Amino acid sequence: MSLATVEANLRRFGLDRYMMLLILTVLLATFAPARGDFAAALKPVTYWVVALLFFLYGAKLSTKTIVSGFANWRLQIGVLLCTFALFPLLGLAIKPVVIQWLPTAIGVGFLYIGCLPSTVQSSIAFTSVSGGNVAGAVCAASISNLVGVILSPLLFAVLIPSGTGYGVDPSAVWKIVQQILLPFAVGQLCRPLLADFLHRYKFPTMIVDRGSILLIVYSAFSAGVVNGIWQVVSPGALLTIIAVCAVMLAIAMGISLGAGRAAGMPREDLVSLFYCGSTKSLATGLPMAGILFAGQDISLVVLPLMVFHLLQLVVCAIISQRLAARLA
């Protein structure tokens, strides 16, 4: 069996090269973590790579697409409600249960998942494969992320109980705006100059996109390994995290699908709501966590997000392949 055939079979279950690289990055951080001067040098590099990533997001995203997408108000409101109302309630319900068996930081991580915006690239890709409303998905996912830059840390600050040792410094919101929203806005302003170039040469953009996430994962898990994360998270605890993430994802998918049907959405919009309303952004969540949880157990906090992200990709890949087969 050729390598291309193996890769094609793995992609059917969401295991593409990027997924494998994520797993390998965690393994690299486990066995060769960044320490000392190397870890210190990695911080500013990670900061500017993330800023570049969101600058490119801004340069690629058509303002016209966002404006036109507002016309489909049922889809946009549905995604926002699933992302910033349903998920936070799930996180609140899950956190007190989880901390009975797992470290508090992991329970905080589940609440943090609930406050994050929708994923962009994967939800749009899965919507396209499934024959959904791609323009609506682009708009919904983009609005979710733009709103989330401000709303996510504020929502987390409101929901996190006092006495947990975790909270949001008011200055963190401004730091998030500087690192994420400001580069995005500058990218939008530079779009007339860069849009054609980025459309023709997608590979360098993809390198920055995927590379920045891998760099953040390596940096966060390196710090965790140095601080003994794998002594705290046993194989049994990891299985518990996977199980809780699976339950959280299943509930979100079920409710988003049921709500869309109850609202009488056409199939195309229903597909967009399903993917945009039940997924969470690793690309936005990781750099935001680096600011919100600086100096804390960041590797434990983002571990549920990492697991949830991998799980949502696998589940959505399987579902999208089945929906595509029905359309064929």
C-alpha positions in Angstrom: 0.0 0.0 0.0 1.4 3.4 -1.0 2.0 6.3 1.3 -0.6 8.4 -0.5 -3.2 5.6 0.0 -2.4 5.4 3.7 -2.8 9.2 4.0 -6.1 9.2 2.1 -7.4 6.5 4.5 -6.3 8.4 7.6 -7.9 11.6 6.3 -11.2 9.9 6.3 -10.9 9.8 10.1 -9.6 13.3 10.5 -5.9 12.2 10.8 -4.2 14.4 8.3 -0.6 15.6 8.3 -1.4 18.5 10.5 -3.1 16.3 13.1 0.0 14.0 13.1 2.3 17.0 13.5 0.2 18.2 16.5 0.7 14.8 18.2 4.4 14.8 17.3 4.8 18.3 18.7 3.4 17.2 22.0 5.8 14.2 22.0 8.7 16.5 21.1 7.8 18.7 24.0 7.6 15.7 26.3 11.0 14.3 25.4 12.9 17.5 24.4 11.2 20.4 26.2 12.4 24.0 25.8 14.4 25.0 28.8 16.3 28.0 30.2 17.6 30.5 27.6 15.9 28.6 24.7 12.5 28.8 26.4 13.0 32.5 27.1 14.0 33.2 23.5 10.9 31.2 22.3 8.4 33.6 24.0 9.0 36.8 21.8 9.2 34.6 18.7 5.8 33.0 19.5 4.3 36.4 20.2 5.3 37.9 16.8 4.4 34.7 14.9 0.9 34.8 16.4 0.6 38.6 15.5 1.6 37.7 11.9 -0.9 34.9 11.8 -3.8 37.3 12.7 -2.5 39.9 10.3 -2.7 37.4 7.5 -6.2 36.4 8.7 -7.2 40.1 8.3 -5.6 40.4 4.9 -7.3 37.2 3.6 -10.8 37.9 4.8 -13.1 39.8 2.5 -14.9 42.6 4.3 -17.8 42.2 1.8 -18.2 38.6 2.9 -18.7 39.7 6.5 -21.1 42.5 5.7 -23.2 40.3 3.4 -23.3 37.5 5.9 -25.2 39.7 8.4 -28.2 39.4 6.2 -28.6 35.7 7.3 -29.4 36.8 10.8 -30.8 33.4 12.0 -27.6 31.6 11.2 -25.4 34.3 12.7 -27.4 34.5 15.9 -27.6 30.7 16.1 -23.8 30.4 16.0 -23.3 33.1 18.5 -25.8 31.6 20.9 -24.2 28.1 20.6 -20.7 29.5 21.0 -21.2 32.1 23.8 -24.3 30.8 25.6 -24.6 27.1 25.2 -20.9 26.2 25.6 -20.3 28.4 28.6 -23.3 26.7 30.4 -21.7 23.3 29.5 -18.4 24.5 30.9 -20.0 25.6 34.1 -21.8 22.3 34.5 -18.7 20.2 33.7 -16.1 22.1 35.8 -17.4 21.2 39.3 -17.7 17.5 38.3 -14.3 17.3 36.7 -12.4 18.8 39.7 -13.7 16.0 41.9 -11.2 13.7 40.1 -8.8 16.0 38.2 -6.7 19.0 39.1 -8.5 22.3 39.3 -6.5 23.7 36.3 -8.1 21.1 34.1 -11.6 22.0 35.3 -10.8 25.6 34.5 -9.7 24.4 31.1 -13.2 23.0 30.4 -14.7 26.4 31.4 -12.2 28.1 29.2 -13.3 25.9 26.2 -16.8 27.1 26.8 -15.8 30.8 26.5 -13.8 30.5 23.2 -15.0 31.4 19.7 -15.7 29.0 16.9 -13.0 27.5 14.8 -12.5 29.1 11.4 -10.6 27.0 8.9 -11.9 23.6 9.8 -15.6 24.6 10.2 -15.5 26.2 6.8 -13.8 23.2 5.2 -16.2 20.7 6.7 -19.2 22.9 5.7 -17.9 22.9 2.1 -17.4 19.2 2.0 -20.9 18.6 3.4 -22.6 20.9 0.9 -23.4 23.6 3.4 -23.6 27.4 3.2 -19.9 28.2 2.8 -20.4 32.0 2.7 -22.5 31.8 5.8 -19.9 29.7 7.6 -17.1 32.1 6.7 -19.1 35.0 8.0 -20.3 33.2 11.2 -16.9 31.8 12.1 -15.2 35.2 11.4 -17.7 37.2 13.5 -17.4 34.7 16.3 -13.6 35.2 16.4 -13.8 38.9 16.1 -16.3 39.1 18.9 -14.5 36.5 20.9 -11.3 38.5 21.2 -13.1 40.8 23.6 -16.0 38.7 24.8 -14.1 35.4 25.6 -11.8 36.9 28.3 -14.7 39.0 29.7 -17.0 35.9 29.8 -14.4 33.8 31.5 -13.8 36.6 34.0 -17.5 36.6 34.9 -17.9 32.8 35.1 -14.7 31.8 36.9 -15.5 31.3 40.6 -13.5 33.3 43.1 -11.1 31.2 45.2 -9.9 29.0 42.4 -6.7 31.0 42.0 -7.5 31.8 38.4 -8.9 35.0 37.1 -8.5 37.7 34.3 -6.3 40.7 34.9 -8.0 43.7 33.2 -4.7 44.4 31.4 -4.9 41.0 29.7 -7.8 42.2 27.5 -5.7 45.0 26.2 -2.8 42.6 25.6 -5.1 40.3 23.6 -6.3 43.3 21.5 -2.7 44.2 20.8 -1.6 40.7 19.8 -4.8 39.5 17.9 -7.3 42.2 17.1 -4.9 45.0 16.2 -2.9 42.9 13.7 -6.2 41.7 12.2 -7.4 45.3 11.7 -4.0 46.2 10.1 -4.4 43.2 7.8 -7.8 44.4 6.7 -6.4 47.8 5.9 -3.6 46.1 3.9 -6.0 43.7 2.1 -6.1 45.7 -1.2 -2.4 45.3 -1.5 -2.0 41.7 -0.4 -5.2 39.9 -1.3 -4.2 38.8 -4.8 -0.7 37.6 -3.5 -2.2 35.6 -0.7 -4.8 34.1 -3.0 -2.1 33.0 -5.5 0.5 31.8 -2.9 -1.4 29.9 -0.2 1.4 27.7 1.0 3.4 30.4 2.9 0.2 31.4 4.6 -0.5 27.8 5.6 3.0 27.5 7.0 2.5 30.5 9.2 -1.0 29.3 10.1 -0.1 25.8 11.1 3.4 26.6 12.2 2.2 29.2 14.8 -0.1 26.7 16.4 2.6 24.1 16.6 5.0 26.6 18.1 2.5 27.6 20.8 1.7 24.0 21.5 5.4 23.2 21.9 6.1 26.2 24.1 3.1 25.5 26.4 3.7 21.8 26.7 7.4 22.3 27.2 6.6 24.5 30.2 4.2 21.9 31.4 6.7 19.0 31.1 9.4 21.1 33.0 6.8 21.6 35.7 5.8 17.9 35.8 2.5 17.8 33.8 2.8 14.1 33.1 3.3 13.3 36.8 -0.1 15.1 37.4 -2.0 13.7 34.4 -2.0 9.9 34.5 -3.2 7.7 31.6 -6.5 7.3 33.5 -6.9 11.1 33.9 -6.2 11.6 30.2 -8.9 9.0 29.3 -11.3 10.9 31.6 -10.5 14.2 29.8 -11.2 12.5 26.4 -14.5 11.1 27.7 -15.6 14.5 29.1 -14.6 16.2 25.8 -16.6 13.6 23.9 -19.7 14.2 26.0 -19.3 18.0 25.7 -19.0 17.8 21.9 -21.9 15.4 21.5 -24.2 17.6 23.6 -23.2 20.7 21.6 -23.7 19.0 18.3 -27.1 17.6 19.3 -28.4 20.9 20.6 -27.1 22.9 17.7 -28.7 20.5 15.2 -32.0 20.4 17.1 -32.2 24.2 17.5 -31.5 24.7 13.8 -34.2 22.3 12.8 -36.7 23.9 15.3 -35.9 27.3 13.7 -36.8 25.9 10.3 -33.3 26.5 8.8 -32.7 25.1 5.2 -30.2 22.2 5.0 -27.3 24.5 3.9 -27.7 26.8 6.9 -28.2 23.8 9.2 -24.9 22.3 8.1 -23.1 25.6 8.7 -24.7 26.0 12.2 -23.7 22.4 13.0 -20.0 22.9 12.3 -19.6 26.5 13.4 -21.8 26.2 16.5 -20.2 23.0 17.9 -16.4 23.6 17.4 -13.9 25.7 19.3 -10.8 27.6 18.0 -7.4 26.3 18.9 -5.8 29.1 16.9 -7.4 31.8 19.0 -7.6 29.8 22.2 -3.9 29.1 22.6 -2.4 32.6 22.2 -5.2 34.0 24.4 -4.4 31.4 27.1 -0.8 32.4 27.0 -1.8 35.9 28.0 -4.7 35.1 30.4 -2.8 32.3 32.3 0.7 33.7 32.2 2.7 32.3 35.2 0.0 29.7 35.9 -0.4 26.0 35.0 -1.1 26.9 31.4 -0.3 23.4 30.0 -3.0 21.9 32.3 -5.5 24.6 31.4 -5.0 24.1 27.6 -4.9 20.3 27.7 -8.7 19.9 27.5 -8.7 22.4 24.6 -6.0 20.3 22.8 -8.0 17.1 23.3 -11.3 18.8 22.3 -9.7 20.2 19.2 -8.3 16.8 18.1 -11.6 15.1 18.9 -13.7 17.7 17.0 -11.6 17.3 13.9 -11.9 13.5 13.9 -15.7 13.5 14.5 -16.4 16.3 12.0 -14.2 14.6 9.4 -16.2 11.4 9.7 -19.5 13.2 9.6 -18.6 15.4 6.6 -17.4 12.3 4.6 -20.8 10.6 5.2 -22.7 13.8 4.3 -20.6 14.2 1.1 -21.3 10.5 0.2 -25.1 11.2 0.4 -24.7 14.2 -2.0 -22.7 12.2 -4.5 
